[in-house]
Amino acid sequence: MGGRSEGLALPVFAFLLSAGLAGLLGGRLPRSYLASVLGVTLFMTAFVIWYLGQTALSIGALCLFCVGCGASILVAGAGVTRLGLLL
């Protein structure tokens, strides 16, 4: 009935990772783009924390894909914060 979660997660995390790397490398992005990236970052951070908690409690293990996605959210959050402070 539903598709695989990678079909949705990979494009979202690629978007966040590219925005975060652009910020960390000193790129200049418009405020509206930064606001949308920050909104997606905050939503996905809350989702990943909830999802990792659910998987750790229900199956007692964490998947490497989920940990990698969490790491990309941290990179994107750091880049967006750096860009937000520069503007």
N, C-alpha and C positions, 0 to 999 in steps of 0.2 A: 504494500500500500504506500509506504513512504520510501524516499530515496535514501541513499547512504549519507551519513552526516558529513563526510569529506567533501561532497559536492557543494555544500553550502559553506562549510567552514574554511576551506582553502582559499576561495576568493576573498572572503572577509579578512582573513589573516594576512593575505598578500597585500591587500589595500592598507591595512594598519602598519604592517612592517615597512612597506615602501614609504609611507608618510613619516614614520618614525625615523627611518634612516635619512630621509631628506632633511629632517630637522636636526639630527645629530651631525650631519655633514655641512650644515650651514646654509641650507636652501631657504629661499623666501617664498612663502605661500600666502594666498589671500586669506583674510580673516574668516570669510564664510566657509572656506574649505577647512580651516583649522577648527572652526566651531563644529562642523559635521564630524571631523575626525575625533574630536574630543568627546562628542556625544556617543559615537560608536565605541570608542575606547572605554568609556565609563560603563556602558551597557554590557559590553563583552567581558570586562573585568568582573563585574558582578555575576555574570553567567558562568564564567570559568571557575570562579570560587565556589559557586553553588554546585556546579557539575563535578568538580574534583572532590568536594565533600561527599556528594552522593555516591560516587564510584568508590571512594575510599571506605565508606561505611557499609555499602551493600556488598561489594565483592572483595574488599580488603586489599586492593591493589590499584595502582595508578597506571594509565597507559602512557606510553612515551609521546604519542601524538598530542594528547591533552597537555602534557607538560611543555611540549614545544610550542603549542598555541599560547599557553600562559606566558612563556618567555617572550614571544613576539608582541604580546599585549604590553608587557613591561617596557620593551624597547620603543614601541609606538607612544606610550604614555610619557616616557622620558623625552622623546623628540618633540612631542606636542607641547609639553611644559616648557622646554627650552625655547621653542618658537614663540610661545605665548608671552614669555618674559621679555623677549627681544622687541616685541611690538608695542 
